[in-house]
Amino acid sequence: MLTNKDIYARVKKPTTIEAIRLNRLCWFAHVQRMDENRIPKRVLCMNLGTTRLRGRPRNRWQDEVREDGSIVGGEGWQEKVHNREEWKKLLRMARNRRILHMPME
């Protein structure tokens, strides 16, 4: 029987999870390079000042970006975002080497 893992290995296309993670990092970098007065940048940097609910906190979008960025760029990945060519090269390398690959159950 052919499994999804085998198919992705043969086709060499990113899994859905990898595609989501790469697109999330790409969009984050795009917004970070914007001027401070642009609405998407202001919304991204906005702090609502509300308290979170009790119990285990749900992951926020920024938590996911922080995790993905540290996987791809290591330490200092947020500084690499501002250099577009270096960032594109880093994401291309992550896509080719499947760094953001999540093992399938």
N, C-alpha and C positions, 0 to 999 in steps of 0.2 A: 504494500500500500504506500502511496506517495503522500507525505505529510506536507503541511504548509511550510515547515522549516526547510524541507528539501526543495520545494518550489522556489522559495526566496533565494536559496543558495544558488540554484541553477540560473535563474533569471537575472540575478544581481541587481535587483531593484530594491529601493528602501521599503521597509515594512510601513504600515500605516502609522505606527508609533514613531518611527524614525522620521517620516515625512512631517508629522505634526511638530516634533521637536525642532527640526531644522527650520521649518517655516516660522515657528515661534521665535527662534533666535534671529532669523533674518528680519522679521518685523520689528523686534526689539532694537536691533542695531539701526534700522531705518529711522525709528522714532528718536533714538538717542542722538542721531546726527542732525535732527531738526533744530531750528531756532527755538529759544526758550519761550517765545510768545505764541507758538503754534498750539492749537487746541489739543492734538494728540499727546504732545510732550507734557503739557500742563496736566492732563488727565492722568498720564502715567506716573507723574511725580506727585500727584495729589495725595494728601493724607487726610482722611475723613475724620479722624480723631474719635472713632467709636471703639467700644470695647468688644472683644470677641467673646463668643459664647463659651460656656463651661465645657469641659471634656476635651477630648483630643481635637486640636484645631485642624480645620480643613486646610489643605494646601492652597495658597493663593497663587495667582498667575505669576507674580513676581518671584515666589519661592521656586516655582518650576523653572523659570528662566535662569535664576541663580544656579540651580542644580545643573541644568543643561550647559550653561556657560562654563561652569567649572570643569565639567567633563570634557568639553571641546577645547577650551583655551587654557586650562590650568589656572595657576595664580596670575592675577593681573589681567584677566580676560576682559574686564570692563574698559580698560584703557585701549585694548585692541579694537574695540567697536568703532572708535572714531576714525581709524584709518580704513577706509572702505576696501581698498585693494587687499590689504593684509587680512581683513575679516572675511572677504569672499574666498581667499585662498584657504583660510582656516576651515570654513564651512565645506568647501569642496573636498578638502582632505578628510574631514569627518564623514562626509557622504561616501567617499570612495573606500575608506578603511572601515566603515560601518562602526564608528566609535560609539554612536548613540544606540547601538543595537540592544534591544531588550530580549533576553532569551524567552522563547515561547514555551508554555507549559505543554 
